[in-house]
Amino acid sequence: MKEEFIDYVFRFYGPGGVYGKHFNHQLAREQVEFGVAILIHHCQENGKEFMGDSYDREYILSIMLYWYVYNDTLREINTFLSKNYCNCDDD
């Protein structure tokens, strides 16, 4: 599932993707892999389920923007995820 999810994200944000403009159509697959790894690690560390869905795709976008565009630290990204990420059915 992980490789399929990486392909899915890359199709959205990579060169020629619908939202490739976020990265000037220059995003590399390895950059998507990095974002996915960060989110999966966050889920594992916090007992959350990684679903590999559009919700997760949007968080990968945030991770990549924070890291590659805004030059935030991993600590800042993890703080963002801790405050905002909840891929669950709880209301």
C-alpha positions, 0 to 999 in steps of 0.5 A: 500500500505504501508504494501505491500511496506514494504514487498517488501523492506524486500524481497530485503534487509532482511535475505535471500534477493537478497541484504541482504548482505548489512545488513549481512542478519540480517535486521529486518522488524522494521528497514525497517518500520523505513526507510519507515516512514522516507521517507514518512515523507520527502515526506509529508513535501516537497510536494513530492509523495511517489510512493512505487516503486523501486526508493523509495526502493533504497532510503529506502536502503540509509536511512537504511545504513546511520542510521544502518550502518554509524550511521548518524543522522536524520539531515544528512539523511534529508539533503541527501534526500533534496539534492537527492530525487525527485520522479517526472517526472521533468527533 
